[in-house]
Amino acid sequence: MSAFIRNSPFLHLLCFSLLLRLAVGADPLYHICLSSGTYTANTPYEMNLNKVKSSLSYKTPFSGFAMVSAGSIPDRVYGLAQCRGDATSQDCKTCVANASDEIKNLCPYNKGGIIWYDNCLLKYLDGDFFHQIDTENIVYLYNVKNITDPILFNKKTKELLNQLSQQASATWKLFAAGETKFEGSTKIYGMAQCTRDLSNADCKTCLENAISQLPSCCDGKQGGRVVGGSCTVRFEIYPFISY
């Protein structure tokens, strides 16, 4: 597995082989401990954070999305969880529970954190981030194998993802998936999804921005994704969505 991480206030970049990641799909894709200060054990903030995580674990599986808050300023905690649009209720429940436990281990006593899995994301913070496009927490992932005829492949991939972004931003679920032919029997499979706290217009803006970043990380690759705190786009040459 190869990896390159560039940390800055605006972008977190991770590039590695998705083929290897498939073997450990239950592991998180990536996480970020948000630099918003720390808390100590057995304080109101910790109690509110535990309430938020518990509520997210309970509420999210019903519809695939939940956002909650608990406590009063300065100990108020905001949290959001969302599952992939095709995830079953049980898979969603398992993923959010794992995310809640894992982010605690990865970001102990940090007042903010975000963690991504194949099937879900979970984010919490000591400031209100609801209904805002997250432009700071972005992760790039790609398959290290190159595609034949990258010019045609990139063109068809962009066309597919643009179509899916239009579809996703026009639905209440803010999720769309589809496929298109490439060469011979090879197909390109794609997905676009936003967190459901965004408006339809903001979802479209978020997805368009994510698609515009694909050439920076995934040009000519057999698969790739831009994973953010508010939206995600992904393409592969194998089916990864349950229709």
Secondary structure by P-SEA (a helix, b strand, c coil): ccccccccccbbbbbccaaaaaaacccccccccccccccccccaaaaaaaaaaaaaaccccccccccccccccccbbbbcccccccccaaaaaaaaaaaaaaaaaacccccccccccccbbbbbccccccccccccbbbbbbccccccaaaaaaaaaaaaaaaaaaaaaacccccccccccccccbbbbbcccccccccaaaaaaaaaaaaaacccccccccccccccccccccccccccccc
